[in-house]
Amino acid sequence: GIEIQWEEHGHLASYPARALRLDCQCAACVEEMTRRPILDPGAIPLDVRAVAIKLVGAYAMHVSWSDGHSSGIYPWERLLAVCPCADCVARRGGD
């Protein structure tokens, strides 16, 4: 997985790698006009992992995945919105 220390929010988040890979919002994974997911979850290996992570300006990170996918970026705002820590999940109503 990938861990992010949200200093401003005072917590550490551990994102499961496969969950992040499935949440990719790039045009190859999500239909651009409707935002409908087009990625087949069955095509993503259970053991997918990040092989490289780079910052994209001050607003996102870019992840290259072990399944060869590398066209998506993960904005910090989106990552915080799907933070899997217990406090954030509770704040969102236990999704």
Residue pairs with C-beta under 8 A, 6 or more apart in sequence:
1 14
1 15
1 16
1 17
1 20
2 14
2 15
2 17
2 20
2 50
2 53
2 63
3 12
3 13
3 14
3 15
4 12
4 13
4 15
4 79
5 12
6 12
6 13
6 80
6 83
9 80
11 83
11 85
11 87
11 88
12 85
13 79
13 83
13 84
13 85
13 88
14 84
14 85
15 79
15 82
15 83
15 84
16 84
17 48
17 49
17 50
17 65
18 44
18 45
18 46
18 47
18 48
19 84
20 50
20 63
20 74
21 44
21 48
21 63
21 65
21 67
21 69
22 39
22 41
22 44
23 74
23 78
23 82
24 30
24 39
24 69
24 72
24 74
25 72
25 78
26 71
26 72
26 73
27 71
28 38
28 39
28 69
28 71
28 72
29 37
29 38
29 39
29 69
29 72
30 36
30 37
30 38
30 39
31 37
31 38
43 67
44 67
45 66
45 67
47 66
48 65
48 66
48 67
49 65
49 66
50 63
50 64
50 65
50 66
51 64
51 65
51 66
52 63
52 64
52 70
53 61
53 62
53 63
53 64
54 61
54 62
55 61
55 62
56 62
56 73
59 75
59 76
59 77
60 73
60 74
60 75
60 76
61 73
61 74
61 76
61 79
62 70
62 72
62 73
62 74
63 70
63 72
63 74
64 70
80 88
83 89
89 95
